[in-house]
């Protein structure tokens, strides 16, 4: 086997399939809402996104008055860019820090 064949074999091992799908959790198991092209006992990596927790979190993050004010907010793109430019580090770190202050 020459060098390029060995490199191709290594790359084939590194390739992964990524698929986003909906599933239902019931009695300790996840049930996909569509068929999966997987072999029995094939190991996969799961990333769980709990949308209900996100909805609950957002609902409690703002007051009713803040939601009403946001409905008629007239923020411009320049104001958004200016506000974002003032954040040092990552945006997620800034949001987390602001949440901890509340």
SESERO-857922 format. One record per residue: residue number from 1; x, y, z of N, C-alpha, C, O in turn. Coordinates in pm, 1 decimal. Layout:
N
<seq=NUM, nx=X, ny=Y, nz=Z, cax=X, cay=Y, caz=Z, cx=X, cy=Y, cz=Z, ox=X, oy=Y, oz=Z>
...
This chain:
102
<seq=1, nx=84.9, ny=-117.1, nz=0.0, cax=0.0, cay=0.0, caz=0.0, cx=89.8, cy=123.8, cz=0.0, ox=180.4, oy=135.8, oz=82.5>
<seq=2, nx=63.5, ny=216.8, nz=-94.4, cax=147.6, cay=336.4, caz=-99.8, cx=93.9, cy=443.8, cz=-4.6, ox=-10.4, oy=426.1, oz=58.2>
<seq=3, nx=166.8, ny=555.2, nz=4.9, cax=131.1, cay=662.8, caz=98.7, cx=-5.7, cy=723.4, cz=73.7, ox=-78.2, oy=752.0, oz=169.0>
<seq=4, nx=-43.1, ny=744.0, nz=-52.7, cax=-173.0, cay=805.6, caz=-81.5, cx=-288.2, cy=711.6, cz=-46.4, ox=-394.1, oy=757.1, oz=-3.1>
<seq=5, nx=-268.2, ny=579.8, nz=-65.1, cax=-372.0, cay=483.8, caz=-26.3, cx=-390.4, cy=481.7, cz=124.9, ox=-502.5, oy=472.8, oz=174.9>
<seq=6, nx=-278.1, ny=490.0, nz=197.4, cax=-286.7, cay=492.2, caz=343.9, cx=-358.6, cy=618.4, cz=391.3, ox=-441.2, oy=612.4, oz=482.4>
<seq=7, nx=-327.3, ny=732.6, nz=329.5, cax=-392.9, cay=858.2, caz=367.6, cx=-541.7, cy=852.8, cz=337.9, ox=-622.8, oy=899.6, oz=417.9>
<seq=8, nx=-578.8, ny=795.6, nz=222.5, cax=-720.6, cay=784.1, caz=187.9, cx=-793.7, cy=696.4, cz=287.9, ox=-907.3, oy=725.8, oz=325.0>
<seq=9, nx=-728.7, ny=587.7, nz=332.2, cax=-790.3, cay=500.2, caz=432.6, cx=-811.7, cy=571.1, cz=564.4, ox=-914.3, oy=552.4, oz=629.8>
<seq=10, nx=-715.9, ny=651.6, nz=603.1, cax=-729.8, cay=728.3, caz=728.2, cx=-841.7, cy=829.7, cz=717.6, ox=-919.0, oy=846.1, oz=812.0>
<seq=11, nx=-852.1, ny=898.9, nz=603.4, cax=-958.4, cay=997.3, caz=585.0, cx=-1095.3, cy=930.9, cz=587.7, ox=-1189.9, oy=987.1, oz=642.9>
<seq=12, nx=-1107.2, ny=813.8, nz=529.7, cax=-1234.7, cay=743.1, caz=530.4, cx=-1279.2, cy=714.2, cz=673.3, ox=-1398.5, oy=720.0, oz=703.1>
<seq=13, nx=-1185.4, ny=683.3, nz=761.3, cax=-1219.3, cay=656.3, caz=901.0, cx=-1264.7, cy=782.6, cz=973.1, ox=-1342.2, oy=774.8, oz=1068.4>
<seq=14, nx=-1216.8, ny=900.0, nz=928.5, cax=-1250.6, cay=1025.1, caz=994.8, cx=-1384.4, cy=1082.1, cz=949.5, ox=-1442.8, oy=1164.8, oz=1019.5>
<seq=15, nx=-1433.7, ny=1039.7, nz=834.3, cax=-1559.5, cay=1093.4, caz=784.2, cx=-1673.4, cy=1052.2, cz=876.3, ox=-1678.3, oy=939.1, oz=924.6>
<seq=16, nx=-1764.4, ny=1145.3, nz=899.7, cax=-1879.8, cay=1115.9, caz=982.8, cx=-2005.9, cy=1159.9, cz=910.0, ox=-2002.2, oy=1247.4, oz=823.5>
<seq=17, nx=-2115.5, ny=1098.9, nz=945.8, cax=-2244.6, cay=1139.5, caz=893.5, cx=-2313.3, cy=1218.9, cz=1004.6, ox=-2317.9, oy=1175.4, oz=1119.7>
<seq=18, nx=-2365.4, ny=1333.3, nz=969.2, cax=-2439.3, cay=1411.2, caz=1066.8, cx=-2580.2, cy=1429.5, cz=1015.1, ox=-2600.3, oy=1471.8, oz=901.3>
<seq=19, nx=-2677.6, ny=1397.9, nz=1098.4, cax=-2818.3, cay=1408.3, caz=1059.1, cx=-2895.5, cy=1466.1, cz=1176.4, ox=-2879.9, oy=1422.7, oz=1290.5>
<seq=20, nx=-2977.1, ny=1562.2, nz=1147.3, cax=-3062.3, cay=1621.6, caz=1249.9, cx=-3201.3, cy=1561.0, cz=1236.5, ox=-3257.5, oy=1556.5, oz=1127.1>
<seq=21, nx=-3256.3, ny=1514.6, nz=1348.0, cax=-3387.3, cay=1452.2, caz=1342.1, cx=-3464.8, cy=1478.9, cz=1469.6, ox=-3408.5, oy=1520.4, oz=1570.9>
<seq=22, nx=-3592.7, ny=1454.8, nz=1463.4, cax=-3680.6, cay=1468.7, caz=1578.9, cx=-3699.1, cy=1330.3, cz=1641.0, ox=-3703.4, oy=1229.9, oz=1569.9>
<seq=23, nx=-3709.9, ny=1325.6, nz=1773.0, cax=-3732.7, cay=1199.6, caz=1843.2, cx=-3820.5, cy=1226.5, cz=1964.1, ox=-3833.5, oy=1340.2, oz=2009.4>
<seq=24, nx=-3880.0, ny=1121.0, nz=2014.9, cax=-3963.7, cay=1128.2, caz=2134.9, cx=-3896.9, cy=1043.6, cz=2242.6, ox=-3852.2, oy=932.1, oz=2215.8>
<seq=25, nx=-3890.1, ny=1096.1, nz=2363.2, cax=-3834.5, cay=1021.7, caz=2476.8, cx=-3950.3, cy=957.1, cz=2551.5, ox=-4042.4, oy=1025.9, oz=2595.5>
<seq=26, nx=-3945.7, ny=824.6, nz=2566.0, cax=-4054.4, cay=753.3, caz=2633.4, cx=-3997.1, cy=632.2, cz=2706.1, ox=-3926.4, oy=550.9, oz=2646.6>
<seq=27, nx=-4027.8, ny=620.9, nz=2833.9, cax=-3986.2, cay=505.2, caz=2915.3, cx=-3835.7, cy=478.8, cz=2905.2, ox=-3793.0, oy=364.0, oz=2892.5>
<seq=28, nx=-3756.3, ny=584.9, nz=2911.1, cax=-3611.1, cay=569.5, caz=2914.5, cx=-3542.8, cy=547.2, cz=2781.2, ox=-3423.6, oy=516.5, oz=2777.7>
<seq=29, nx=-3615.9, ny=562.1, nz=2670.3, cax=-3554.3, cay=540.8, caz=2538.8, cx=-3597.0, cy=651.8, cz=2443.0, ox=-3705.2, oy=708.9, oz=2456.2>
<seq=30, nx=-3510.7, ny=681.1, nz=2347.0, cax=-3543.3, cay=777.4, caz=2242.5, cx=-3598.6, cy=703.7, cz=2120.9, ox=-3541.4, oy=604.0, oz=2076.8>
<seq=31, nx=-3709.0, ny=752.5, nz=2067.6, cax=-3770.7, cay=692.9, caz=1950.4, cx=-3770.9, cy=796.0, cz=1837.5, ox=-3842.1, oy=896.0, oz=1845.8>
<seq=32, nx=-3691.5, ny=772.8, nz=1731.3, cax=-3688.2, cay=867.2, caz=1620.0, cx=-3823.5, cy=872.6, cz=1549.3, ox=-3894.2, oy=772.2, oz=1541.3>
<seq=33, nx=-3858.5, ny=990.0, nz=1498.4, cax=-3985.9, cay=1006.6, caz=1428.6, cx=-3974.4, cy=974.5, cz=1280.4, ox=-4071.9, oy=987.9, oz=1206.5>
<seq=34, nx=-3857.4, ny=932.7, nz=1236.4, cax=-3837.3, cay=890.7, caz=1098.1, cx=-3736.9, cy=775.4, cz=1097.2, ox=-3657.5, oy=761.8, oz=1190.3>
<seq=35, nx=-3739.7, ny=692.7, nz=993.1, cax=-3646.4, cay=579.0, caz=988.1, cx=-3501.5, cy=625.3, cz=980.5, ox=-3471.4, oy=728.7, oz=920.9>
<seq=36, nx=-3412.3, ny=548.0, nz=1041.2, cax=-3269.8, cay=577.1, caz=1038.2, cx=-3196.9, cy=469.1, cz=959.9, ox=-3230.5, oy=351.0, oz=968.8>
<seq=37, nx=-3097.4, ny=510.5, nz=883.6, cax=-3015.9, cay=416.0, caz=806.8, cx=-2895.7, cy=375.4, cz=892.2, ox=-2782.1, oy=411.4, oz=861.6>
<seq=38, nx=-2921.7, ny=300.3, nz=999.2, cax=-2817.5, cay=254.6, caz=1090.6, cx=-2825.2, cy=103.2, cz=1104.1, ox=-2931.1, oy=43.3, oz=1085.2>
<seq=39, nx=-2712.7, ny=42.5, nz=1136.9, cax=-2709.2, cay=-100.7, caz=1162.5, cx=-2746.5, cy=-125.6, cz=1308.5, ox=-2724.5, oy=-40.2, oz=1394.3>
<seq=40, nx=-2803.2, ny=-243.5, nz=1336.0, cax=-2832.2, cay=-279.6, caz=1474.7, cx=-2704.6, cy=-272.7, cz=1556.7, ox=-2598.9, oy=-318.1, oz=1512.9>
<seq=41, nx=-2715.2, ny=-216.0, nz=1675.1, cax=-2605.3, cay=-202.5, caz=1770.8, cx=-2496.9, cy=-103.9, cz=1725.8, ox=-2389.8, oy=-98.7, oz=1786.2>
<seq=42, nx=-2523.2, ny=-26.6, nz=1621.4, cax=-2426.6, cay=74.3, caz=1578.5, cx=-2423.8, cy=186.4, cz=1681.0, ox=-2528.5, oy=236.8, oz=1721.5>
<seq=43, nx=-2304.4, ny=225.5, nz=1722.8, cax=-2291.3, cay=334.9, caz=1818.5, cx=-2295.8, cy=467.8, cz=1745.1, ox=-2238.4, oy=482.5, oz=1637.3>
<seq=44, nx=-2364.8, ny=564.8, nz=1804.8, cax=-2374.9, cay=699.8, caz=1749.8, cx=-2355.1, cy=799.5, cz=1863.4, ox=-2361.6, oy=762.7, oz=1980.7>
<seq=45, nx=-2331.5, ny=923.1, nz=1829.1, cax=-2321.4, cay=1030.5, caz=1927.3, cx=-2445.4, cy=1116.6, cz=1916.1, ox=-2482.6, oy=1158.9, oz=1806.6>
<seq=46, nx=-2510.1, ny=1143.0, nz=2029.7, cax=-2632.0, cay=1223.6, caz=2031.4, cx=-2605.5, cy=1359.7, cz=2093.0, ox=-2529.0, oy=1372.5, oz=2188.6>
<seq=47, nx=-2669.3, ny=1460.4, nz=2037.4, cax=-2674.0, cay=1593.2, caz=2097.8, cx=-2820.6, cy=1624.1, cz=2122.3, ox=-2899.7, oy=1627.7, oz=2028.1>
<seq=48, nx=-2857.6, ny=1646.2, nz=2246.5, cax=-2997.3, cay=1668.2, caz=2282.9, cx=-3023.4, cy=1819.0, cz=2294.4, ox=-2951.3, oy=1890.3, oz=2364.3>
<seq=49, nx=-3126.5, ny=1865.7, nz=2225.3, cax=-3172.3, cay=2003.4, caz=2238.6, cx=-3314.0, cy=1998.9, cz=2292.3, ox=-3405.2, oy=1951.2, oz=2224.8>
<seq=50, nx=-3332.3, ny=2048.2, nz=2412.7, cax=-3463.2, cay=2047.0, caz=2476.8, cx=-3530.7, cy=2180.7, cz=2449.2, ox=-3508.2, oy=2278.1, oz=2521.1>
<seq=51, nx=-3614.3, ny=2185.5, nz=2344.2, cax=-3678.0, cay=2311.5, caz=2306.1, cx=-3775.8, cy=2361.3, cz=2411.3, ox=-3794.8, oy=2482.2, oz=2424.5>
<seq=52, nx=-3838.1, ny=2271.6, nz=2486.4, cax=-3930.7, cay=2317.5, caz=2590.1, cx=-3854.9, cy=2393.0, cz=2698.9, ox=-3906.5, oy=2491.2, oz=2752.5>
<seq=53, nx=-3733.5, ny=2349.3, nz=2732.8, cax=-3653.4, cay=2419.1, caz=2833.2, cx=-3612.5, cy=2556.4, cz=2782.6, ox=-3607.0, oy=2652.0, oz=2860.0>
<seq=54, nx=-3583.9, ny=2567.1, nz=2653.6, cax=-3548.3, cay=2697.0, caz=2595.7, cx=-3666.7, cy=2791.2, cz=2605.2, ox=-3651.0, oy=2906.5, oz=2645.6>
<seq=55, nx=-3787.1, ny=2743.0, nz=2567.8, cax=-3906.5, cay=2826.4, caz=2573.5, cx=-3933.9, cy=2873.7, cz=2715.8, ox=-3965.0, oy=2990.7, oz=2737.8>
<seq=56, nx=-3922.2, ny=2782.5, nz=2812.7, cax=-3945.8, cay=2819.0, caz=2952.1, cx=-3842.2, cy=2920.6, cz=2999.0, ox=-3875.3, oy=3015.0, oz=3070.8>
<seq=57, nx=-3717.6, ny=2901.3, nz=2958.5, cax=-3610.2, cay=2990.6, caz=2999.6, cx=-3634.1, cy=3131.1, cz=2946.2, ox=-3618.7, oy=3228.7, oz=3019.5>
<seq=58, nx=-3671.5, ny=3142.1, nz=2819.8, cax=-3695.8, cay=3273.6, caz=2761.8, cx=-3815.9, cy=3341.4, cz=2825.8, ox=-3814.6, oy=3462.4, oz=2848.4>
<seq=59, nx=-3919.3, ny=3264.3, nz=2854.8, cax=-4038.5, cay=3321.9, caz=2915.6, cx=-4005.7, cy=3383.8, cz=3050.7, ox=-4060.1, oy=3488.8, oz=3085.0>
<seq=60, nx=-3918.5, ny=3321.3, nz=3127.2, cax=-3883.5, cay=3373.0, caz=3258.7, cx=-3772.7, cy=3476.6, cz=3256.1, ox=-3747.8, oy=3543.6, oz=3356.3>
<seq=61, nx=-3706.6, ny=3489.9, nz=3143.8, cax=-3593.3, cay=3580.7, caz=3134.6, cx=-3637.6, cy=3726.1, cz=3120.9, ox=-3571.2, oy=3816.4, oz=3172.0>
<seq=62, nx=-3747.9, ny=3748.8, nz=3053.1, cax=-3800.4, cay=3883.9, caz=3034.5, cx=-3932.1, cy=3900.2, cz=3108.9, ox=-4009.6, oy=3805.4, oz=3121.7>
<seq=63, nx=-3956.5, ny=4020.0, nz=3157.2, cax=-4084.3, cay=4049.0, caz=3222.0, cx=-4189.2, cy=4074.3, cz=3113.7, ox=-4155.7, oy=4097.2, oz=2997.4>
<seq=64, nx=-4315.3, ny=4070.0, nz=3153.1, cax=-4424.1, cay=4096.8, caz=3058.0, cx=-4410.0, cy=4236.9, cz=2997.7, ox=-4437.4, oy=4257.4, oz=2879.5>
<seq=65, nx=-4367.1, ny=4332.4, nz=3079.6, cax=-4349.0, cay=4469.3, caz=3030.2, cx=-4237.8, cy=4476.7, cz=2925.2, ox=-4249.9, oy=4548.2, oz=2825.7>
<seq=66, nx=-4129.3, ny=4401.8, nz=2948.6, cax=-4018.7, cay=4401.0, caz=2851.5, cx=-4062.6, cy=4340.6, cz=2718.7, ox=-4022.5, oy=4388.9, oz=2612.8>
<seq=67, nx=-4144.7, ny=4235.1, nz=2722.9, cax=-4195.3, cay=4175.9, caz=2599.1, cx=-4281.4, cy=4276.3, cz=2524.4, ox=-4272.0, oy=4287.1, oz=2402.2>
<seq=68, nx=-4366.5, ny=4351.0, nz=2597.7, cax=-4453.2, cay=4450.4, caz=2532.4, cx=-4370.7, cy=4564.3, cz=2471.8, ox=-4400.8, oy=4611.3, oz=2362.0>
<seq=69, nx=-4267.6, ny=4608.4, nz=2542.8, cax=-4180.3, cay=4713.4, caz=2488.9, cx=-4107.2, cy=4665.9, cz=2363.7, ox=-4091.0, oy=4741.9, oz=2268.3>
<seq=70, nx=-4063.6, ny=4541.7, nz=2364.1, cax=-3989.1, cay=4487.7, caz=2250.0, cx=-4075.8, cy=4479.6, cz=2124.3, ox=-4024.7, oy=4484.3, oz=2012.4>
<seq=71, nx=-4205.6, ny=4467.4, nz=2143.5, cax=-4297.5, cay=4457.4, caz=2029.9, cx=-4291.3, cy=4581.8, cz=1941.5, ox=-4306.8, oy=4573.2, oz=1819.7>
<seq=72, nx=-4268.9, ny=4696.0, nz=2003.4, cax=-4264.8, cay=4822.4, caz=1927.4, cx=-4123.9, cy=4880.9, cz=1920.9, ox=-4107.1, oy=4998.8, oz=1889.7>
<seq=73, nx=-4024.4, ny=4800.3, nz=1949.7, cax=-3885.8, cay=4847.2, caz=1950.9, cx=-3840.4, cy=4885.8, cz=1810.1, ox=-3872.7, oy=4818.0, oz=1712.6>
<seq=74, nx=-3767.0, ny=4993.1, nz=1801.0, cax=-3720.1, cay=5041.3, caz=1670.4, cx=-3567.5, cy=5046.2, cz=1667.3, ox=-3509.6, oy=5147.6, oz=1628.3>
<seq=75, nx=-3503.6, ny=4939.7, nz=1707.3, cax=-3357.9, cay=4933.3, caz=1708.3, cx=-3308.8, cy=4919.3, cz=1564.2, ox=-3362.2, oy=4840.0, oz=1486.7>
<seq=76, nx=-3207.0, ny=4997.0, nz=1529.9, cax=-3151.2, cay=4990.0, caz=1395.1, cx=-3036.5, cy=4889.6, cz=1390.6, ox=-2982.0, oy=4851.7, oz=1494.3>
<seq=77, nx=-2999.9, ny=4846.4, nz=1268.3, cax=-2887.2, cay=4754.3, caz=1252.5, cx=-2757.7, cy=4818.2, cz=1302.0, ox=-2672.6, oy=4750.2, oz=1359.4>
<seq=78, nx=-2742.8, ny=4949.0, nz=1280.0, cax=-2621.9, cay=5016.8, caz=1327.6, cx=-2612.4, cy=5013.4, cz=1479.7, ox=-2503.7, oy=4996.8, oz=1535.0>
<seq=79, nx=-2727.1, ny=5029.1, nz=1548.1, cax=-2727.0, cay=5022.5, caz=1694.4, cx=-2691.0, cy=4880.8, cz=1742.2, ox=-2619.8, oy=4864.9, oz=1841.4>
<seq=80, nx=-2739.8, ny=4779.3, nz=1672.1, cax=-2707.0, cay=4640.8, caz=1707.0, cx=-2557.6, cy=4616.8, cz=1687.7, ox=-2491.7, oy=4561.4, oz=1775.6>
<seq=81, nx=-2504.1, ny=4658.3, nz=1572.9, cax=-2360.7, cay=4640.6, caz=1546.3, cx=-2275.5, cy=4711.9, cz=1651.6, ox=-2175.0, oy=4658.1, oz=1698.0>
<seq=82, nx=-2316.2, ny=4832.4, nz=1688.3, cax=-2242.3, cay=4909.2, caz=1787.8, cx=-2245.2, cy=4839.2, cz=1924.0, ox=-2143.6, oy=4833.6, oz=1993.2>
<seq=83, nx=-2360.6, ny=4786.3, nz=1961.9, cax=-2372.3, cay=4716.5, caz=2090.2, cx=-2288.1, cy=4589.0, cz=2090.1, ox=-2222.3, oy=4558.3, oz=2189.5>
<seq=84, nx=-2289.8, ny=4515.1, nz=1980.1, cax=-2211.8, cay=4391.8, caz=1971.8, cx=-2062.2, cy=4418.9, cz=1969.6, ox=-1983.7, oy=4339.6, oz=2021.4>
<seq=85, nx=-2022.8, ny=4530.6, nz=1909.9, cax=-1880.4, cay=4565.1, caz=1903.4, cx=-1823.9, cy=4592.4, cz=2042.3, ox=-1703.5, oy=4579.0, oz=2063.8>
<seq=86, nx=-1909.2, ny=4630.2, nz=2136.2, cax=-1863.9, cay=4661.0, caz=2270.6, cx=-1844.8, cy=4538.5, cz=2358.8, ox=-1801.2, oy=4551.1, oz=2473.3>
<seq=87, nx=-1877.0, ny=4419.6, nz=2307.2, cax=-1863.7, cay=4297.3, caz=2385.1, cx=-1724.3, cy=4240.4, cz=2365.9, ox=-1682.4, oy=4212.3, oz=2253.6>
<seq=88, nx=-1653.0, ny=4223.7, nz=2476.0, cax=-1520.8, cay=4160.6, caz=2466.2, cx=-1538.3, cy=4012.1, cz=2494.8, ox=-1616.6, oy=3975.7, oz=2582.6>
<seq=89, nx=-1468.9, ny=3927.5, nz=2424.6, cax=-1484.3, cay=3783.3, caz=2441.2, cx=-1600.3, cy=3733.6, cz=2357.4, ox=-1635.9, oy=3794.6, oz=2256.5>
<seq=90, nx=-1659.4, ny=3622.4, nz=2399.4, cax=-1767.4, cay=3563.5, caz=2320.1, cx=-1902.7, cy=3618.8, cz=2363.0, ox=-1921.2, oy=3660.3, oz=2477.4>
<seq=91, nx=-1996.2, ny=3618.6, nz=2269.9, cax=-2131.0, cay=3665.5, caz=2297.1, cx=-2198.7, cy=3576.2, cz=2400.9, ox=-2270.8, oy=3625.7, oz=2487.6>
<seq=92, nx=-2176.1, ny=3445.2, nz=2392.8, cax=-2238.9, cay=3355.0, caz=2489.6, cx=-2189.3, cy=3381.8, cz=2631.6, ox=-2266.6, oy=3372.7, oz=2727.0>
<seq=93, nx=-2060.3, ny=3414.9, nz=2646.1, cax=-2008.1, cay=3449.0, caz=2778.6, cx=-2073.4, cy=3577.0, cz=2831.5, ox=-2104.7, oy=3586.6, oz=2950.1>
<seq=94, nx=-2093.6, ny=3673.9, nz=2744.1, cax=-2156.1, cay=3799.7, caz=2784.5, cx=-2300.6, cy=3778.4, cz=2827.7, ox=-2345.5, oy=3836.9, oz=2926.3>
<seq=95, nx=-2373.7, ny=3694.3, nz=2753.8, cax=-2513.0, cay=3665.2, caz=2789.6, cx=-2518.2, cy=3590.9, cz=2922.9, ox=-2601.1, oy=3622.1, oz=3008.4>
<seq=96, nx=-2430.2, ny=3493.0, nz=2940.5, cax=-2426.7, cay=3418.5, caz=3067.6, cx=-2397.3, cy=3510.5, cz=3184.7, ox=-2460.2, oy=3499.1, oz=3289.9>
<seq=97, nx=-2302.6, ny=3601.3, nz=3167.7, cax=-2268.4, cay=3694.8, caz=3274.1, cx=-2386.4, cy=3786.4, cz=3307.0, ox=-2412.3, oy=3816.2, oz=3423.6>
<seq=98, nx=-2457.6, ny=3830.8, nz=3203.1, cax=-2574.4, cay=3916.9, caz=3227.0, cx=-2684.3, cy=3841.1, cz=3300.8, ox=-2749.9, oy=3897.4, oz=3388.4>
<seq=99, nx=-2705.0, ny=3715.4, nz=3266.8, cax=-2806.1, cay=3635.3, caz=3334.1, cx=-2771.4, cy=3615.4, cz=3481.4, ox=-2859.7, oy=3617.3, oz=3567.1>
<seq=100, nx=-2642.7, ny=3596.4, nz=3510.6, cax=-2601.4, cay=3576.2, caz=3649.1, cx=-2621.1, cy=3702.3, cz=3731.6, ox=-2641.3, oy=3694.5, oz=3852.8>
<seq=101, nx=-2615.4, ny=3818.5, nz=3667.3, cax=-2636.4, cay=3944.3, caz=3738.2, cx=-2780.5, cy=3961.9, cz=3779.0, ox=-2808.4, oy=4031.5, oz=3876.6>
<seq=102, nx=-2873.7, ny=3900.5, nz=3706.8, cax=-3017.0, cay=3917.1, caz=3737.2, cx=-3053.2, cy=3842.5, cz=3857.6, ox=-3169.2, oy=3844.4, oz=3898.9>
